[in-house]
Amino acid sequence: MIVIYCIYKKIQISSILDARRIAIVNNIMINKTSRVSIYEQIIFQIKLAIAKKELKPGDVLPSIRVMAKRLSVSTLSVQRAYKELQNEKVIESSGGKGNYISQSVNEALIQEILIQGIEEEVKQLIDIAKKNGLGMEDIQGLIQLIWEEAEEEMLENSGDFMD
C-alpha cells in the first residue's frame, strides 16, 4: 500500500513538473525565417523569460529532446543553446535533475537581459520603419509620444491603488 502511494505521489509530482515544463516551452517563440540563428533565439527567449520572472532560479527546463520537439527544431540547436547558457552561468546541468535556471542569476544579469530584449525589439522596429520609408525623426517622435502616453497612463493607474 505504501509503495503504491509513493508511486502515485511520484507520478503526481512528475506531472506537475511536466506541466511546468510545457508552460515554459509554450512561451518560447522561434522565427525560422529570421536572420538570427535558432539557437540564439532560444537563448534570447530563455533569458527574456528570466527577465520577466517567468523563469526563476531552480526552475527546470525541458530536456533537449522535448524542447526540440515542442519547437520543431533540431536537437543540435537546443543543445547548443543550453551549452551557451551553461557557459554564461544562466543555467546549470545536473545528471539526475536535468537543466535548470542557475541560483546565481542576479539583478545585473536580469537588467542586461532586459536591455538586450529592448535592443532586439528596436532593431525590428527600425527594419520595419526603413522598409516603409520612415526616417529616424519619425521613429523618435513616435517613441516620444508613446512614452508620454505610457507615463500618463501610469499616473492615472497609480491613483487607483490609493483609493
N, C-alpha and C positions, 0 to 999 in steps of 0.2 A: 504494500500500500504506500509506503514512504517513497519507494523507488518511482512509482507511477506519479506521485505528487511532484517529486523533484524533476522528473522528465517533463511533466506538464508545465511547471514553473519555468524551466529552461526554454521550452518552446515559446511560452508567453514572452519572456524577456527577449528571445531571439526575434520574435515577430515585431516587438516594439522597436528594436534596433533596425530591422529591415524596413519598417515604415519610415523611420527617421532617415535612413539612407536614401530611400526613394524620394523623399521630400527634397533632399539636398540636390539630387540629380535633376529633378524637375525644374530647379531654379537656374540651372546652367544652360545657356543658350549658345549654340555653335552656329556660326555662319560659314558654310562650306565654300561660299563664293568670295569670302574676304581675302584680302592680301595678307592678313595676319594668319600665321600657321595655326593649325588646330590645337597643337599642344600649348601654344602661347595663349590662345583663347581660353583653354581650360584653366591654365594658371591664373589668368586675369579674373575669370569668373569665381574661382575659389577664393582668391584674395578679396574680391568685391563682397562675397558672401560673409567673409570675416569682418570686413569693414562695416557692413550693415548689421553686424551682430546676428546674422542668420546662422553662422557657424561660430562656435565658441571653443576655447581650449578644451581638449579632451573629446570633442565630438569625433565620431568615427566616420571616415569616408568610405564610399563603396569600394569593393575590390576593383582591381584594374579591369578584370573581365566584365563585371557588372556595369561599371561606369562606361566602358566602351560600347557595350550592348545597348544601354539606355540612350546614349548619344549617337549611336550608329556611326561610330568611328573606329579606327584601328586600335587594337590594344597597345601597339607601339607608341601611339600618340599619347595615350593616357599614361603609360609607363614613363615616358619622357617627361611629361608634365609633373607627375608625382616625384620623379627624381630631382627635377629642378626645385620643386617646392621643399624637398628634403634638404638640398644644398643651401637653400635660403633660410633654413630653420623655421619654415612656416608649418610644415607637417613633420611628424615622426613616424617611423615604421617599427612595428614590433611583430615578431613571428606569430604569436598567438592572438594579438589584438588587431592586427591589420594596420592600416594607415589612419592616423588621427591628427587633429589640429594640435600643434605644439603648445605646451603650457607656457612657453617663453614668448608667445605672441604678445606684444605690448602696444601701448598707445602710439608710440612713434611709428611702428610698422603700420598700424591701422591708418594713421594720418597719411603716410606715404601711399598706401593703397588707395585712399580716397582721392588724393591728388592725381594718381595715375588714372583712376577712373574718370575723373573730370577731364583730364587731358585727352583721353580716348574719345569722350563724347564731343569735346570741342573740335577735335580733328575731323570727326564725322560731320559736324555742323559746317565746318569750313569747306569740306569737299562738296557738300550739298549746295552751299551758297555759291561757290565758284562755278559749279556745273550749271547753275541757274542765273549766272550773270550778276550776282550781288557782290558788292565790294566790302572792304573791311569796315568802312564807315557805317554801312547798312547794318552789319552784324553788331558792331559796337552799340549803335543806337537801340537795336532790338534787345540786346543783353541789358543795357541800362534800364529800359522800360520794364522788362520782366523783373529785374532786380528790385526796382522801386515798388512794383505791384506786389511782389512777394513780401517785402518789408511791411507794406500797408496791411496786407492780409495777416501777417504775424501779429502786428499790433492790435488789429481787430479781434483776433482769436485769443490773444493773451488776456483781454478783458473778460472773456467768457469764463476763465478759470478763477477770476477774482470774485464773481458773484456768489 
